Amino acid sequence: FFSRLSASRMQAIKYTRGSLELLNQKLLPHQMVFEDASTVELVYDAIKDMKVRGAPAIAISALLGLAAEIHKLRPISAASPPAGYADLDEAMATLFSKLDFLHGSRPTAVNLGNAISECKARLTEAAKGSCPRIPEAVEALLESCIAFAEDYFRADVRINTAISQFGCDHILANCRAPGAKVRLMTHCNTGALATTQYGTALGVIRFVHTAEQLERVYCTETRPYNQGARLSAYECVTEGMPTTLLVDSAVSHLLRTQGVHA
């Protein structure tokens, strides 16, 4: 059935080269509004203001915001290079400074810190052996940064798919009586709104639902920001899953009385 699984109807990130739009998740579930985040400053504000949430989505948005910004600088002209990109050394310093700035939008986010470190390593490797004063070298460095961001984006889709499929297989093989559908509970938001496509834990539930083996999903409200109520339950209902929203303090009663499988 996985070959029939389409991408989630939920999407928090819209990207093409030179353009990034992010779903303002603070407005959900009442409004679905995408806002421009095609510069480092705009994506920094979106992350810091909690318009974009979820560790994978934060890291991916930061990289794509930088990629969208620097794409607009191309092609690099030797006669009049953009400020901060006159030669390879200056371009490296500028990109590293922008990456450090983005890290400050959510310094406790592990995915963001890892993504920035990996991007710096890719740029350092790309700069090796290049003549520092050739415009083509700066152009190649910018392309390397853009390519890294886009590769990171695609990798998250692959990771989401693998987690969802393996998790679904495990639950259906080990967590139910033969032939029975499953009842699953999810906390916070780990769906398409927090990643690129399917999600992680909620992606597993999404795959179980696609296999027509989901009896019900229970979403906790997740205080104090209510990501479960405003995001997870919204995703589940939008995609037609049988969904129940419960207050956090009711979880123990749910587990004791409703036979939740996972």
ROTOR-667575 format. One record per residue (C-alpha): x, y, z. Coordinates in nm, 3 decimals, decimal comma. Example, Ala and Ser with C-alpha at 12.3 -4.5 7.8 and 13.67 -1.06 7.14 Angstrom:
2
r xx->1,230	yy->-0,450	zz->0,780
r xx->1,367	yy->-0,106	zz->0,714
end
This chain:
262
r xx->0,000	yy->0,000	zz->0,000
r xx->0,295	yy->0,236	zz->0,048
r xx->0,322	yy->0,285	zz->-0,328
r xx->-0,028	yy->0,433	zz->-0,314
r xx->0,052	yy->0,671	zz->-0,030
r xx->0,037	yy->1,029	zz->-0,152
r xx->0,210	yy->1,322	zz->0,013
r xx->0,035	yy->1,468	zz->0,313
r xx->-0,225	yy->1,733	zz->0,242
r xx->-0,053	yy->1,933	zz->0,514
r xx->0,246	yy->2,140	zz->0,404
r xx->0,437	yy->2,394	zz->0,611
r xx->0,720	yy->2,474	zz->0,367
r xx->0,689	yy->2,593	zz->0,006
r xx->1,025	yy->2,630	zz->-0,167
r xx->1,153	yy->2,700	zz->-0,515
r xx->1,492	yy->2,846	zz->-0,595
r xx->1,488	yy->3,209	zz->-0,484
r xx->1,162	yy->3,178	zz->-0,292
r xx->1,060	yy->3,039	zz->0,047
r xx->0,714	yy->3,061	zz->0,200
r xx->0,636	yy->2,930	zz->0,548
r xx->0,299	yy->2,849	zz->0,698
r xx->0,229	yy->3,074	zz->0,996
r xx->0,139	yy->2,802	zz->1,243
r xx->0,038	yy->3,052	zz->1,509
r xx->-0,279	yy->3,115	zz->1,309
r xx->-0,383	yy->2,749	zz->1,291
r xx->-0,637	yy->2,599	zz->1,300
r xx->-0,846	yy->2,905	zz->1,213
r xx->-0,640	yy->3,042	zz->0,924
r xx->-0,391	yy->2,886	zz->0,680
r xx->-0,158	yy->3,170	zz->0,576
r xx->0,179	yy->3,137	zz->0,405
r xx->0,428	yy->3,420	zz->0,455
r xx->0,742	yy->3,512	zz->0,264
r xx->1,066	yy->3,396	zz->0,432
r xx->1,306	yy->3,439	zz->0,141
r xx->1,575	yy->3,623	zz->0,338
r xx->1,782	yy->3,535	zz->0,642
r xx->1,611	yy->3,804	zz->0,847
r xx->1,260	yy->3,688	zz->0,755
r xx->1,324	yy->3,322	zz->0,830
r xx->1,499	yy->3,417	zz->1,156
r xx->1,186	yy->3,604	zz->1,266
r xx->0,958	yy->3,315	zz->1,162
r xx->1,155	yy->3,070	zz->1,374
r xx->1,199	yy->3,300	zz->1,674
r xx->0,830	yy->3,397	zz->1,674
r xx->0,719	yy->3,029	zz->1,665
r xx->0,553	yy->3,065	zz->1,327
r xx->0,746	yy->2,756	zz->1,222
r xx->0,776	yy->2,470	zz->1,472
r xx->0,923	yy->2,125	zz->1,491
r xx->1,296	yy->2,053	zz->1,505
r xx->1,328	yy->1,925	zz->1,146
r xx->1,119	yy->2,209	zz->1,001
r xx->1,319	yy->2,472	zz->1,189
r xx->1,651	yy->2,346	zz->1,053
r xx->1,521	yy->2,305	zz->0,699
r xx->1,355	yy->2,647	zz->0,696
r xx->1,674	yy->2,819	zz->0,814
r xx->1,882	yy->2,658	zz->0,539
r xx->1,626	yy->2,725	zz->0,268
r xx->1,587	yy->3,088	zz->0,375
r xx->1,960	yy->3,140	zz->0,329
r xx->1,951	yy->2,951	zz->-0,002
r xx->1,665	yy->3,167	zz->-0,132
r xx->1,849	yy->3,485	zz->-0,035
r xx->2,182	yy->3,401	zz->-0,194
r xx->2,022	yy->3,266	zz->-0,511
r xx->1,905	yy->3,620	zz->-0,586
r xx->2,267	yy->3,743	zz->-0,580
r xx->2,361	yy->3,539	zz->-0,883
r xx->2,534	yy->3,568	zz->-1,122
r xx->2,831	yy->3,721	zz->-0,940
r xx->2,984	yy->4,010	zz->-1,134
r xx->3,357	yy->4,078	zz->-1,108
r xx->3,295	yy->4,446	zz->-1,176
r xx->3,029	yy->4,497	zz->-0,909
r xx->3,001	yy->4,201	zz->-0,669
r xx->2,732	yy->4,211	zz->-0,398
r xx->2,838	yy->4,349	zz->-0,062
r xx->3,005	yy->4,076	zz->0,140
r xx->3,090	yy->3,863	zz->-0,163
r xx->3,384	yy->4,042	zz->-0,327
r xx->3,608	yy->3,736	zz->-0,309
r xx->3,602	yy->3,382	zz->-0,175
r xx->3,731	yy->3,466	zz->0,173
r xx->3,478	yy->3,745	zz->0,216
r xx->3,196	yy->3,523	zz->0,087
r xx->3,290	yy->3,249	zz->0,334
r xx->3,293	yy->3,496	zz->0,621
r xx->2,955	yy->3,635	zz->0,514
r xx->2,791	yy->3,294	zz->0,487
r xx->2,931	yy->3,178	zz->0,821
r xx->2,805	yy->3,497	zz->0,984
r xx->2,456	yy->3,442	zz->0,840
r xx->2,455	yy->3,081	zz->0,958
r xx->2,555	yy->3,190	zz->1,309
r xx->2,279	yy->3,451	zz->1,304
r xx->2,024	yy->3,184	zz->1,209
r xx->2,144	yy->2,961	zz->1,491
r xx->2,047	yy->3,238	zz->1,731
r xx->1,683	yy->3,211	zz->1,628
r xx->1,651	yy->2,888	zz->1,832
r xx->1,990	yy->2,806	zz->1,989
r xx->1,852	yy->2,509	zz->2,184
r xx->1,724	yy->2,332	zz->1,868
r xx->1,957	yy->2,037	zz->1,809
r xx->1,859	yy->1,986	zz->1,444
r xx->1,930	yy->2,350	zz->1,368
r xx->2,273	yy->2,342	zz->1,528
r xx->2,363	yy->2,019	zz->1,349
r xx->2,243	yy->2,151	zz->1,013
r xx->2,447	yy->2,468	zz->1,049
r xx->2,761	yy->2,273	zz->1,144
r xx->2,716	yy->2,040	zz->0,848
r xx->2,658	yy->2,334	zz->0,612
r xx->2,979	yy->2,503	zz->0,731
r xx->3,170	yy->2,181	zz->0,673
r xx->3,029	yy->2,154	zz->0,319
r xx->3,126	yy->2,515	zz->0,243
r xx->3,476	yy->2,467	zz->0,382
r xx->3,525	yy->2,161	zz->0,164
r xx->3,385	yy->2,341	zz->-0,143
r xx->3,628	yy->2,632	zz->-0,096
r xx->3,939	yy->2,414	zz->-0,091
r xx->4,165	yy->2,461	zz->-0,393
r xx->3,969	yy->2,756	zz->-0,533
r xx->4,135	yy->3,079	zz->-0,638
r xx->4,002	yy->3,331	zz->-0,382
r xx->3,961	yy->3,621	zz->-0,625
r xx->3,781	yy->3,456	zz->-0,917
r xx->3,407	yy->3,538	zz->-0,937
r xx->3,341	yy->3,183	zz->-1,052
r xx->3,476	yy->3,056	zz->-0,721
r xx->3,227	yy->3,268	zz->-0,528
r xx->2,951	yy->3,153	zz->-0,762
r xx->3,047	yy->2,790	zz->-0,698
r xx->3,046	yy->2,849	zz->-0,323
r xx->2,695	yy->2,991	zz->-0,335
r xx->2,578	yy->2,698	zz->-0,546
r xx->2,729	yy->2,458	zz->-0,292
r xx->2,534	yy->2,628	zz->-0,012
r xx->2,208	yy->2,615	zz->-0,208
r xx->2,264	yy->2,252	zz->-0,305
r xx->2,329	yy->2,158	zz->0,059
r xx->2,001	yy->2,317	zz->0,169
r xx->1,805	yy->2,141	zz->-0,105
r xx->1,973	yy->1,806	zz->-0,031
r xx->1,886	yy->1,849	zz->0,337
r xx->1,524	yy->1,912	zz->0,242
r xx->1,506	yy->1,598	zz->0,026
r xx->1,680	yy->1,389	zz->0,290
r xx->1,413	yy->1,476	zz->0,546
r xx->1,145	yy->1,340	zz->0,312
r xx->1,337	yy->1,011	zz->0,285
r xx->1,383	yy->0,996	zz->0,662
r xx->1,013	yy->1,067	zz->0,722
r xx->0,913	yy->0,793	zz->0,481
r xx->1,145	yy->0,534	zz->0,637
r xx->1,041	yy->0,613	zz->0,995
r xx->0,673	yy->0,602	zz->0,900
r xx->0,697	yy->0,275	zz->0,713
r xx->0,909	yy->0,090	zz->0,968
r xx->0,696	yy->0,217	zz->1,257
r xx->0,375	yy->0,116	zz->1,084
r xx->0,510	yy->-0,231	zz->1,005
r xx->0,618	yy->-0,281	zz->1,367
r xx->0,286	yy->-0,171	zz->1,518
r xx->0,077	yy->-0,382	zz->1,284
r xx->0,299	yy->-0,687	zz->1,341
r xx->0,344	yy->-0,663	zz->1,718
r xx->0,092	yy->-0,439	zz->1,892
r xx->-0,252	yy->-0,582	zz->1,815
r xx->-0,458	yy->-0,896	zz->1,807
r xx->-0,470	yy->-1,060	zz->1,463
r xx->-0,710	yy->-0,877	zz->1,236
r xx->-0,785	yy->-0,597	zz->1,484
r xx->-0,743	yy->-0,231	zz->1,405
r xx->-0,524	yy->-0,020	zz->1,632
r xx->-0,583	yy->0,272	zz->1,866
r xx->-0,286	yy->0,508	zz->1,885
r xx->-0,202	yy->0,812	zz->2,095
r xx->0,025	yy->1,102	zz->1,996
r xx->0,165	yy->1,391	zz->2,202
r xx->0,271	yy->1,737	zz->2,078
r xx->0,315	yy->1,765	zz->1,699
r xx->0,536	yy->1,532	zz->1,500
r xx->0,353	yy->1,551	zz->1,170
r xx->0,394	yy->1,711	zz->0,832
r xx->0,376	yy->2,057	zz->0,991
r xx->0,689	yy->1,981	zz->1,195
r xx->0,886	yy->1,827	zz->0,909
r xx->0,872	yy->1,827	zz->0,530
r xx->0,602	yy->1,579	zz->0,437
r xx->0,465	yy->1,289	zz->0,642
r xx->0,612	yy->1,350	zz->0,985
r xx->0,787	yy->1,116	zz->1,226
r xx->0,564	yy->0,969	zz->1,500
r xx->0,252	yy->1,113	zz->1,338
r xx->0,384	yy->0,984	zz->1,006
r xx->0,360	yy->0,633	zz->1,150
r xx->-0,004	yy->0,697	zz->1,234
r xx->-0,060	yy->0,842	zz->0,888
r xx->0,075	yy->0,521	zz->0,730
r xx->-0,140	yy->0,303	zz->0,957
r xx->-0,443	yy->0,507	zz->0,849
r xx->-0,353	yy->0,467	zz->0,481
r xx->-0,337	yy->0,091	zz->0,539
r xx->-0,695	yy->0,116	zz->0,673
r xx->-0,584	yy->-0,029	zz->1,005
r xx->-0,643	yy->0,274	zz->1,229
r xx->-0,944	yy->0,252	zz->1,459
r xx->-0,876	yy->0,588	zz->1,630
r xx->-0,597	yy->0,835	zz->1,705
r xx->-0,594	yy->1,024	zz->2,035
r xx->-0,419	yy->1,363	zz->2,037
r xx->-0,320	yy->1,528	zz->2,364
r xx->-0,365	yy->1,905	zz->2,382
r xx->0,005	yy->1,955	zz->2,477
r xx->0,017	yy->2,252	zz->2,713
r xx->0,117	yy->2,532	zz->2,725
r xx->0,133	yy->2,598	zz->2,348
r xx->-0,133	yy->2,343	zz->2,252
r xx->0,056	yy->2,194	zz->1,956
r xx->-0,150	yy->1,878	zz->1,989
r xx->-0,481	yy->2,060	zz->1,979
r xx->-0,391	yy->2,325	zz->1,721
r xx->-0,162	yy->2,122	zz->1,495
r xx->-0,176	yy->1,742	zz->1,540
r xx->-0,554	yy->1,718	zz->1,575
r xx->-0,588	yy->1,960	zz->1,284
r xx->-0,365	yy->1,741	zz->1,065
r xx->-0,549	yy->1,424	zz->1,160
r xx->-0,897	yy->1,564	zz->1,101
r xx->-0,792	yy->1,725	zz->0,772
r xx->-0,671	yy->1,388	zz->0,646
r xx->-0,983	yy->1,205	zz->0,751
r xx->-0,850	yy->1,010	zz->1,047
r xx->-1,093	yy->0,917	zz->1,328
r xx->-0,960	yy->1,156	zz->1,592
r xx->-1,022	yy->1,233	zz->1,958
r xx->-0,865	yy->1,533	zz->2,132
r xx->-0,810	yy->1,503	zz->2,507
r xx->-0,669	yy->1,721	zz->2,781
r xx->-0,322	yy->1,627	zz->2,904
r xx->-0,447	yy->1,532	zz->3,250
r xx->-0,678	yy->1,267	zz->3,102
r xx->-0,400	yy->1,054	zz->2,951
r xx->-0,372	yy->0,808	zz->3,238
r xx->-0,748	yy->0,748	zz->3,232
r xx->-0,737	yy->0,698	zz->2,854
r xx->-0,458	yy->0,440	zz->2,877
r xx->-0,637	yy->0,254	zz->3,158
r xx->-0,979	yy->0,239	zz->2,993
r xx->-0,946	yy->0,256	zz->2,614
r xx->-0,689	yy->-0,011	zz->2,531
r xx->-0,448	yy->0,212	zz->2,343
r xx->-0,203	yy->-0,006	zz->2,151
r xx->0,084	yy->0,242	zz->2,119
end
